[in-house]
């Protein structure tokens, strides 16, 4: 089963009717991308992953103690592939010191719940990427 659906660059793996699988935001982004609207490239982790984690317990870190992950098999590779696709489309790289890719992580659900879910903006911002953004923009305060 595929757990990551991509959108952007002229294609989308999903449509507006896929809210149960992609959440409202994910389904609408896929729909807009499929219509050719200018949507930044991205990907959606399906609601099936949430159901899997809920059924198999909270995520445990991989460590020396042999703990295992409750993520579905193959999810890590799918996310890496989707991130690589965004890097290709944007000509940036996550963590890069010259052309950094920053991403937003937004929670979603089939039904709208404004203000109830977390959003993380500018994921990938660190001392190295801030320096790159300052140089690219010519504005250290912006970075």
Secondary structure, DSSP 8 states (H G I E B T S, - for coil): ---EEEEETTEES--GGGHHHHHHHHHHHHHHHHTT-----EEEE-HHHHHHHHHH-S-----TT-----S-TTHHHHHHHHHHHHHHHHT-EET-SSSEE-EEEE---SS--TTSS-EEEEET--HHHHHHHHHHHT-TTT-
